[in-house]
Each structure stands twice: as structure tokens, then as C-alpha cells.
């Protein structure tokens, strides 16, 4: 289960993550993740194109995320849990 962090820490981490993605010249779209049950607050999310699975794992680990959804060349979404 995730650990909730403050909005200010999330905002700082999001800016660092976006800077790293842009430094790698990767295209991305910003979005928002929502808990359908409403128990967990909404938070910013990113859809990053052209990143390998291993690079995505390293990036997600660096920003202490529990996991992410990855879609490879087979177009099948996979939930990748790291914690």
C-alpha cells in the first residue's frame, strides 16, 4: 500500500520527474490519477512515450513510486508493481 505524501513534496517530485523526462527528449502527456472509491486523493500522472521497460522501472524507483502501467510493442497494458 502507498504512503501519502504532502502536496508540496509531490509537486517538487513531479517537476523533477518532468525535467528528467524532457532531458531525455521523451514525449509525454500530463494527466490525473483518481481513486474511483474516493479513499485516495487524486494525483498528477504522466503518460511517457518511447521509454523502455527497464528505463521506466529505474525512473519510477528513483521517484519512490509503487508501480506503473507499461505498454510495450505488443500493445498489451501491464501493471508493473515494484514494492
C-alpha positions as MATLAB code, in Angstrom:
seq = 'XXXXXXXXXXXXXXXXXXXXXXXXXXXXXXXXXXXXXXXXXXXXXXXXXXXXXXXXXXXXXXXXXXXXXXXXXXXXXXXXXXX';
ca = [
       0.000    0.000    0.000;
       1.189    3.508   -0.759;
       2.194    6.165    1.698;
       0.598    9.538    1.226;
       2.975   12.494    0.898;
       2.264   16.189    1.057;
       1.115   18.132   -1.988;
       4.277   20.248   -1.880;
       6.579   17.184   -1.926;
       4.523   15.633   -4.726;
       4.752   18.868   -6.707;
       8.537   19.072   -6.287;
       8.980   15.436   -7.314;
       6.693   15.884  -10.315;
       8.764   18.860  -11.527;
      11.983   16.854  -11.142;
      10.466   13.895  -12.984;
       9.246   16.098  -15.845;
      12.678   17.749  -16.097;
      14.304   14.318  -16.343;
      11.827   13.135  -18.988;
      12.353   16.308  -21.017;
      16.147   15.981  -20.687;
      15.806   12.534  -22.297;
      13.785   14.100  -25.160;
      10.809   11.844  -24.427;
       7.301   12.905  -25.384;
       4.756   12.835  -22.548;
       1.218   13.824  -21.685;
       0.154   15.042  -18.260;
      -2.896   13.516  -16.635;
      -4.504   12.820  -13.299;
      -4.906    9.532  -11.459;
      -8.126    9.161   -9.496;
      -9.208    6.568   -6.977;
     -12.716    5.508   -8.046;
     -13.610    4.798   -4.410;
     -12.524    8.290   -3.367;
     -10.380    6.997   -0.487;
      -7.083    8.169   -2.002;
      -6.674   11.773   -3.225;
      -6.194   12.431   -6.930;
      -2.620   12.966   -8.046;
      -0.768   14.006  -11.161;
       0.299   11.306  -13.589;
       2.320   11.155  -16.785;
       1.988    9.084  -19.923;
       5.512    8.757  -21.329;
       6.088    7.535  -24.879;
       9.145    5.730  -26.196;
      10.650    4.614  -22.883;
      11.921    1.060  -22.381;
      10.600   -1.111  -19.570;
      13.963   -1.095  -17.771;
      14.295    2.697  -18.059;
      10.733    3.134  -16.808;
      11.442    0.884  -13.805;
      14.561    2.885  -12.926;
      12.727    6.191  -13.276;
       9.762    5.047  -11.170;
      12.108    3.671   -8.483;
      14.034    6.949   -8.379;
      10.822    8.800   -7.506;
       9.666    6.192   -4.938;
       6.529    5.112   -6.762;
       4.919    1.735   -6.063;
       4.402    0.892   -9.699;
       3.186    1.975  -13.106;
       1.350    0.791  -16.194;
       3.587   -0.156  -19.108;
       2.518   -0.801  -22.697;
       5.175   -2.409  -24.872;
       5.295   -3.154  -28.595;
       2.594   -5.809  -28.179;
       0.112   -3.057  -27.123;
      -0.913   -5.005  -24.011;
      -1.021   -2.882  -20.839;
       0.837   -4.398  -17.873;
       0.679   -3.282  -14.255;
       4.290   -3.276  -13.021;
       4.460   -3.334   -9.210;
       7.849   -2.552   -7.679;
       7.074   -2.613   -3.963;
];
